[in-house]
Amino acid sequence: MKRKALALLLFSIMIFSLIPITAHAATIASGTCGPNLKWTLDDNGVFTVSGTGEMDSFDWIEACDPDYKSWQLYTYQITSVVIKEGVSKIGDYAFIDCPYMTSVTIPSTVTTIGAYAFEHCKALTNVTIPNSVTSIGDGAFMSCDGLKSVSLSDAMTSISVNLFWECTSLTSVSIPDSVTEIEGGAFSQTSLTSISVPNSVTAIRVGAFNLCTNLISISIPDSVTNIGYKAFGNCPSLSYVYYAGSADDWTKISIDDENDYLTNATIHYARHSSSGTSSPNNTVPPACSLSELTTVDYLAFSHLAYSDFKNVSEITSVQSFLGDKWEKTWSADI
């Protein structure tokens, strides 16, 4: 009997040793962050906001004071932020200076991200803004050194002042067609190499791309009427401008001072001028016959559609085109 009992005990121990034990994160701090919102921080560094309505907003001084912002004492322990469904606004300065935050989850109920909400979150690498967001405050992601790519909301109407200022690792961003203005300093000191401005944009404001030293090319629609002071200041690599209008249209844009890198770049125009003349920088207009060409230079036709090209069989050297679509389509037809 004793042997049977001992064997049963040993068998039970073996069985239980094979069952994985799930460790639940323990809450180490909590509080309120809005009239109907609460926050919790667990021992894995996950900061969760739940409830309904707007988060509290702060000014810069209040944001540094735990008497106003109850989670300020824990900013160095936050590794990720999870905003739950029901929250409609992320408050001004809500998560400023969270140096170890690597991710943030924003639900489809959020419509507003407050000013400087994620400023100096240096470990944040990628951000997806849901299409519910219609407004992002000034400097919301300012000085996020590790931020490499951003997916913006299709409901935004402007890229706000200093939104990505000094995001030195930012190499990729797609500006949605809903945007009408790129505000001052929006992409200043980023590492963008190219940017396509949608045809909804009418103004590129002061210093919008200032100190983008890696910027090589930009596509500008003919909807743009104003390019502000130093919008493209200190962009020494800027070599190619692809403009959707004609040379005549280009002269009608109000281009403020300190944009020499822009105006001295090679400008490719999508249309002939009404006078029938073309600028020296205008390489090839749409619907051209290329039967006499033997060489196509770097990025020469990147602003044109493939359907614009006829009689390409004689081309013997193609250096490069902008994007995989060109390389695959062109090489297949030569």
N, C-alpha and C positions, 0 to 999 in steps of 0.2 A: 504494500500500500504506500509506504514511504517513497519507494522508488518511482511509483507511478506519479505521485504528487510532485516529486522533484523533477521528473521528466516533463510534466505538464507546465511547471513553473518555468523551466528553461526554454521550452517551446514558446511560451507566452512572451518571454523576454526577447527571444529572437524575432518574433513577429512584430512586436512593438518597435524594435530597433530599426526595422525596415520602413516604417511609416514616417514620411517626412514631416517635420515640425515647422509650421509656418509662423514666423515671428512677426507679430503685428507692431507697426511703428507706434511708439508712445508719444502722446501729446506732451510737449514740454512747456508750451506757453499758448495763451489764447486771449482774445479780447474782442472789442467791437471796432468796426471801421466804417460805420455808416448807421443811419437810423434803423435800418432793417438788415444790417450785415454784420457778420462776425468773422474773425480770422482765427486760424490755428496754425501752429508750427510744430511739426513732429521731429523726432530725433534723427530722421534721415535728411532733415533740412527742407522738407516740403512745406511751403507756406500756402494755405488754402483759404480762399475767400468764398463764403457761401451766404445765401439769402437773396433778397430782392432789392433793387434800386441802385443808387449811386454810392460809390465809396467817398469817404471824406477827402476833401482837398486841403492843401496847406500852402503857405508861402515858404520861401527858402529857410527862414529862421525857424518857423514852426516845425518844418520837416526834420530838423536836427534836434528837436526837443521832445523827449519821451513823454513829457507832460501833455503834449498835443498829439503826437503820433505814437500810439502805445507800443507799436512793434519796432520802434527805432533802435531799441537796445539789442535787437536780434538780427540786424541787417547782415552782419558778418557770418551768420549761421544759415542764411537762406541759400539753398542750392537750386531750387526750382519754385516757380509760382504757378498755382493752378487756380484759375478764376472759374467758378461754377456757373452753370446756367442760371439766369435770374438777375445777375449783376449787369447793370446798364452803363456804368461809367467807371473807369479806372482813374482815381483821383490825381490831381496835380501833385507832383513830387512823391507819389505813393511809394516808389521803390528806388528812389535815387540812392546811389552809392551802395548797391548790393554787389560787392566785387566777386562773389563766388556763385552768383546765379547763372546757370547755364541754359535754362529754358523757361519759357512762359507759355501757358496754354490760355488762349482767349476764346470764349464761347461766342455763339452767334447772337446772344442777347446784348452784347456790348455795342454801343453806338458811338461812344466817345472815349478817347484815351487822352488824359489830361497832360498839360504842359510839364515837361521834364520828368515824366512818370518813371522812365527807366534810364535817366541820365547816369553816366559813369558805371553802368553795369558791364564791366570789362570782360567778363567771361561769357556773355551772351553771344552765341554764334549765328543763330538763325531765328527769324521771326516770321510768323504767318498772321497777317491781319485779316480777319473774316470780312466778308462783304457787307456785313451789318454796320461796320464802322463808317461813319460819315465825316468824322472830324478827329484829327490828331493834333494836339497842342504843340506849341513851339518847343523845340529842343527835346521832344519826347524820348529820342534815342541818341541824343548828343553824347559824344565821347564814349561810345560803346566800342572800344578798340578791337574787340574780337568778332564783331558782327560782320559776317561774310556775305550773306544774302538775305533779301527781304521780299516777301510777297505782299503786295499792297491791296487794299480793298478797292473794288470796282465802284464803290459809292463815294469815294473821296473827290472833292472838288479842288483841293489845293494841296501842294506839298509845303508844309508850314515852315516858318522861319527856323533855320538851324536844326531842322528835323534830324538830319544825319551828319551834322557838322562834326568833323574830326573822328568819323568812323573809319579809321585808317585801313582796315582790312576789307571794307566793303567793295566787292568787285562786280556784283551783279544786282541789278534792280530793274524791274519792269514798271514803267509809269502807266497807270490805267487811263483809258480813253475818257474817263469822267473828269480828269484834272484840267482846270483852265489856267492855273497859275503855278509856277514854281517860285516859291518865295525866297527871300534873301538868305544866303548861306546854307540853303537846304542840303546840298551835297558837297559843301566845301571841305577840302582836305580828305576826300575819300580816294580809293584806289581804282575807281572806275576806268576802264580802258575805252569803252564806247557807250553811247547812250542814244536811245531813240525817243524823241519827244513826240507825243501823239498829236494828231491834228486838232485836238480840242483846246490845246494850250495857246493863249494869246500873249502871255508875258513871261519872260524869264528875268527875275528880279536881281537886285544888287548882290553880287558875290555868290550867286547860286552855285557855280562850279569853280569858284576861286581856289587856286592851289591844288587843283586836280592834276598833279604833275604826270600821271600815267595816261591821261585822256588822249586818245589818238584820233577818234572820229566821233562825229555827232550828226544825227539826222534831225533837221529842223523843218517843221511844216510851214506852209504859206499862211497859216492862221496867226503866226506870231507877229505882233506889231511893235513890241518893245523888248529890247535886251538891255538890262540895267548896267550900271557902273560896275566894272570888274566882274561881270557875270562869268566871264571866261578869263579873268586875270590870272597871271602866273600859271598858265597851262602850256609849258614849253613843248610838249609832245603833240599838241593838237595839229594835225596835218591835213585832215580831210573833213569837209563840211558837205553834207548832202541835203540840198535845199529843194523843197517840193515845188517851188515857184520858178519864175524866170529871173534873169539878171535885173530886169526892170523892177520886178517885185522886191528883190533883195534891197535895192536902193531906197525903197519906201519904208523899210524897218527903221525905227528909231534905235540906233545902237549908241549907247553912252560911252564915255571915255574908258580907257584902260581895258580895251578888248582887242588889242593888236594881234594876239595869237589867233583869235577867231577870224578877223578880217584878212589876215595875211595867209591863212590856210588855203589850200586848193579847194575851191568851191565848185561843186558839181550841181548844175541846175537841171531840174526835171522838164522844164518847158523852155521854148524859144521866147525871146523878148518880142513884144508886139511890133517893135521896129524892124524885126527880121534879123537883127544882129545878135551875136552871141558874145559872151565874155570870153577873154583868153583862157579863163579857168574852166570854161564849160566844155568838157571833153566830148560827149556824145549825147544828142537829144534822143527821145524815144523814137521807135520805128525807123531805125537806120539800117541800111544795107552794109554789111561788114565784109563783102566779098573781096575787097582789096587789102584787107588787113592781114598781116602775118604775125603780129604780136599784140597781146592784150596785157596792159600793165596792171599793177597791183591795185585792187579795189576800183578799177576804172568804171565799171558799170553796176556797182552794187545797189544803186538807187533805182534801177530799172527792173521791170518784170521780165521773166524769161521770154514771154510772148512778144516782146518788143524786138527780138533779134531774128534776122533773116540771113540766109546764105552764109552760114558760119563754117562751111566745110573746108575753106582754105586756111583757116587759122592754124598755125603750126606751134605756137607757144602760148600757154596760158599760165601765168605766174600764180595767181591766186584770186579767189573771189571771197566775198564776205559771207561766211556760213557754209555749213555742210550741204545745204540744198543746192547751192551753185556748183560746188565741186562735183557732186554726184550727177546732177542733171547735165552739166556741160561735158564732162568726160564721157558720158554715155552717148552723146550726140556727135562728137567729133570723129 
